[in-house]
């Protein structure tokens, strides 16, 4: 029952904050929309900042699921990571939109927002270290590779969130595939073309 009530409050808060802005939406209005007492909001979330934290945590994706589905094909793995990361960011796009619209709020919840990307980065570093062990990429650049990969996806996400297709007009699928190929070429020195020559190179890199 408590979980259902909290979800109703969070959904009401999200709708009102998107409509009116974080500062303008009051806990009284949120309570009325959620059909609960204002005291219930204070008891369950303490304040509006607590509500924002709950919004961020709601439907929080699990980074491990992105990495554990890696199959050993470098291009396909990276494309899977890029696609999944973008999908997971899309789940939180309204929170990002609110924070970008009211930067002062972003500072208040920054500590909560960075938990997810920090976790993604950690798992990407582990993945790139595995590639280093297999002699598929040069050692010592695992963290830099993770940073660049995340910047590529986060940059596209924020750009699309703010500007839509006014500048970047490529479809999401084309953008992800092209970005992944460029990134792969950068960390391996080779492009992905699906040719037998490339297959042979990957096999040699894997020691097969």
RODO-2510 file (C-alpha; in nm, 4 decimals, decimal comma):
residues 208
     n   res          X          Y          Z
     1     x     0,0000     0,0000     0,0000
     2     x     0,2825     0,2383     0,0928
     3     x     0,4608     0,1644    -0,2352
     4     x     0,1424     0,2405    -0,4328
     5     x     0,0888     0,5654    -0,2421
     6     x     0,4475     0,6758    -0,2946
     7     x     0,4293     0,6030    -0,6668
     8     x     0,1122     0,8104    -0,6924
     9     x     0,2850     1,0980    -0,5126
    10     x     0,5967     1,0722    -0,7321
    11     x     0,3892     1,0640    -1,0515
    12     x     0,1871     1,3653    -0,9374
    13     x     0,5040     1,5552    -0,8470
    14     x     0,6626     1,4753    -1,1830
    15     x     0,3571     1,5971    -1,3751
    16     x     0,3271     1,9205    -1,1778
    17     x     0,6988     1,9997    -1,1838
    18     x     0,7129     1,9467    -1,5606
    19     x     0,4076     2,1695    -1,5996
    20     x     0,4924     2,4479    -1,3524
    21     x     0,8607     2,4099    -1,2649
    22     x     1,0236     2,2807    -0,9473
    23     x     1,0063     2,6049    -0,7513
    24     x     0,6465     2,6825    -0,8470
    25     x     0,4980     2,3393    -0,7748
    26     x     0,3992     2,3228    -0,4082
    27     x     0,3701     2,0180    -0,1856
    28     x     0,0073     2,1172    -0,1258
    29     x    -0,0683     2,0961    -0,4997
    30     x     0,1204     1,7686    -0,5276
    31     x    -0,0796     1,6254    -0,2373
    32     x    -0,4082     1,7330    -0,3960
    33     x    -0,3161     1,5791    -0,7310
    34     x    -0,2032     1,2545    -0,5651
    35     x    -0,5151     1,2525    -0,3430
    36     x    -0,3154     1,2301    -0,0201
    37     x    -0,2579     1,4661     0,2697
    38     x     0,0379     1,7033     0,2626
    39     x     0,1496     1,5406     0,5879
    40     x     0,1865     1,2094     0,4009
    41     x     0,4361     1,3705     0,1629
    42     x     0,6405     1,5096     0,4512
    43     x     0,6262     1,1777     0,6355
    44     x     0,7337     0,9691     0,3340
    45     x     0,9723     1,2098     0,1569
    46     x     1,0479     1,4875     0,4109
    47     x     1,0420     1,7633     0,1458
    48     x     1,0438     1,8374    -0,2288
    49     x     1,4126     1,7569    -0,2551
    50     x     1,3330     1,4138    -0,1144
    51     x     1,0680     1,3802    -0,3840
    52     x     1,3216     1,4687    -0,6534
    53     x     1,5584     1,2056    -0,5158
    54     x     1,2776     0,9491    -0,5336
    55     x     1,2074     1,0487    -0,8954
    56     x     1,5721     0,9896    -0,9827
    57     x     1,5733     0,6505    -0,8124
    58     x     1,2407     0,5407    -0,9630
    59     x     1,2914     0,2804    -1,2352
    60     x     1,6650     0,3121    -1,1844
    61     x     1,8391     0,0949    -1,4460
    62     x     2,0956    -0,1626    -1,3427
    63     x     2,4325    -0,1052    -1,5166
    64     x     2,5380    -0,4658    -1,4541
    65     x     2,2668    -0,5878    -1,6915
    66     x     2,4229    -0,3822    -1,9697
    67     x     2,7686    -0,5362    -1,9256
    68     x     2,6753    -0,8962    -1,8450
    69     x     2,5075    -0,9322    -2,1848
    70     x     2,8407    -0,8789    -2,3624
    71     x     2,9052    -1,1648    -2,6047
    72     x     3,2687    -1,1086    -2,6990
    73     x     3,2109    -0,9432    -3,0370
    74     x     3,3659    -0,5992    -2,9898
    75     x     3,1479    -0,4072    -3,2342
    76     x     2,8245    -0,5763    -3,1264
    77     x     2,9119    -0,5334    -2,7571
    78     x     2,9853    -0,1625    -2,7956
    79     x     2,6711    -0,1081    -3,0014
    80     x     2,4698    -0,2914    -2,7355
    81     x     2,6236    -0,0756    -2,4598
    82     x     2,5535     0,2449    -2,6535
    83     x     2,1941     0,1470    -2,7322
    84     x     2,1194     0,0311    -2,3775
    85     x     2,2796     0,3356    -2,2157
    86     x     2,0764     0,5705    -2,4342
    87     x     1,7567     0,3782    -2,3556
    88     x     1,8324     0,3972    -1,9835
    89     x     1,8959     0,7716    -2,0042
    90     x     1,5641     0,8110    -2,1858
    91     x     1,3927     0,6663    -1,8778
    92     x     1,5223     0,9653    -1,6817
    93     x     1,4801     1,2331    -1,9476
    94     x     1,2115     1,4253    -1,7582
    95     x     1,4380     1,4549    -1,4536
    96     x     1,7209     1,5806    -1,6757
    97     x     1,4827     1,8235    -1,8464
    98     x     1,3726     1,9648    -1,5097
    99     x     1,7323     2,0025    -1,3903
   100     x     1,8477     2,1680    -1,7134
   101     x     1,5559     2,4105    -1,6968
   102     x     1,6323     2,4999    -1,3343
   103     x     2,0132     2,4751    -1,2911
   104     x     1,9998     2,5716    -0,9238
   105     x     1,7970     2,2551    -0,8619
   106     x     2,0603     2,0486    -1,0423
   107     x     2,3130     2,1421    -0,7734
   108     x     2,0724     2,0220    -0,5038
   109     x     2,0305     1,6748    -0,6539
   110     x     2,3664     1,6403    -0,8317
   111     x     2,4940     1,3853    -0,5809
   112     x     2,1960     1,1599    -0,6551
   113     x     2,2097     1,2042    -1,0330
   114     x     2,5770     1,1077    -1,0682
   115     x     2,5352     0,7726    -0,8896
   116     x     2,4119     0,6009    -1,2062
   117     x     2,6703     0,7350    -1,4571
   118     x     2,9502     0,6660    -1,2076
   119     x     2,8336     0,3058    -1,1838
   120     x     2,8154     0,2739    -1,5633
   121     x     3,1683     0,4116    -1,5942
   122     x     3,2989     0,1617    -1,3389
   123     x     3,1531    -0,1317    -1,5322
   124     x     3,2821    -0,0003    -1,8648
   125     x     3,6340     0,0244    -1,7209
   126     x     3,6113    -0,3407    -1,6145
   127     x     3,5004    -0,4341    -1,9670
   128     x     3,7863    -0,2415    -2,1301
   129     x     4,0351    -0,4029    -1,8916
   130     x     3,9140    -0,7411    -2,0137
   131     x     3,9794    -0,6272    -2,3717
   132     x     4,3303    -0,5248    -2,2668
   133     x     4,3946    -0,8710    -2,1215
   134     x     4,2886    -1,0212    -2,4552
   135     x     4,5321    -0,7872    -2,6347
   136     x     4,2442    -0,6286    -2,8271
   137     x     4,3239    -0,2715    -2,7182
   138     x     4,6306    -0,0960    -2,5804
   139     x     4,6732    -0,1005    -2,2002
   140     x     4,6517     0,2073    -1,9799
   141     x     4,3585     0,3809    -2,1505
   142     x     4,0659     0,1957    -1,9948
   143     x     3,9310     0,4924    -1,7976
   144     x     3,9833     0,7331    -2,0876
   145     x     3,7989     0,4916    -2,3174
   146     x     3,5073     0,4769    -2,0722
   147     x     3,4999     0,8581    -2,0439
   148     x     3,4985     0,9100    -2,4209
   149     x     3,2350     0,6408    -2,4773
   150     x     3,0039     0,7916    -2,2146
   151     x     3,0608     1,1454    -2,3449
   152     x     2,9602     1,0253    -2,6912
   153     x     2,6264     0,8874    -2,5683
   154     x     2,5525     1,1506    -2,3019
   155     x     2,6356     1,4279    -2,5478
   156     x     2,3921     1,2918    -2,8049
   157     x     2,1249     1,2444    -2,5375
   158     x     2,1539     1,6002    -2,4000
   159     x     2,1719     1,7498    -2,7498
   160     x     1,8544     1,5707    -2,8560
   161     x     1,6844     1,6607    -2,5277
   162     x     1,7583     2,0305    -2,5753
   163     x     1,7528     2,0772    -2,9523
   164     x     1,5587     1,7817    -3,0899
   165     x     1,6572     1,7209    -3,4536
   166     x     1,7326     2,0843    -3,5353
   167     x     2,1043     2,0135    -3,5818
   168     x     2,1691     1,6376    -3,5728
   169     x     1,9224     1,4862    -3,8165
   170     x     2,0534     1,1296    -3,8303
   171     x     1,8201     0,8606    -3,7018
   172     x     1,9040     0,7203    -3,3591
   173     x     1,9998     0,3838    -3,5097
   174     x     2,2315     0,5393    -3,7692
   175     x     2,3869     0,7709    -3,5111
   176     x     2,4607     0,4866    -3,2698
   177     x     2,6040     0,2572    -3,5368
   178     x     2,8237     0,5280    -3,6885
   179     x     2,9437     0,6532    -3,3484
   180     x     3,0211     0,2984    -3,2368
   181     x     3,2243     0,2290    -3,5496
   182     x     3,4244     0,5509    -3,5092
   183     x     3,4877     0,4737    -3,1413
   184     x     3,5929     0,1165    -3,2204
   185     x     3,8326     0,2389    -3,4862
   186     x     3,9791     0,4827    -3,2344
   187     x     4,0546     0,2254    -2,9636
   188     x     4,1697    -0,0561    -3,1939
   189     x     4,3105     0,1233    -3,4951
   190     x     4,0740    -0,0724    -3,7175
   191     x     3,7282    -0,0049    -3,8569
   192     x     3,4444    -0,2544    -3,8565
   193     x     3,3350    -0,3673    -4,1989
   194     x     3,2437    -0,7302    -4,1423
   195     x     3,5087    -0,8405    -4,3931
   196     x     3,7040    -1,1652    -4,3624
   197     x     4,0168    -0,9563    -4,3185
   198     x     3,8648    -0,7914    -4,0122
   199     x     3,7448    -1,1266    -3,8801
   200     x     4,0967    -1,2625    -3,9127
   201     x     4,2376    -0,9620    -3,7288
   202     x     3,9946    -1,0079    -3,4400
   203     x     4,0827    -1,3771    -3,4210
   204     x     4,4545    -1,2969    -3,4124
   205     x     4,3929    -1,0391    -3,1409
   206     x     4,2084    -1,3022    -2,9401
   207     x     4,4938    -1,5464    -2,9875
   208     x     4,2829    -1,7871    -3,1931
***
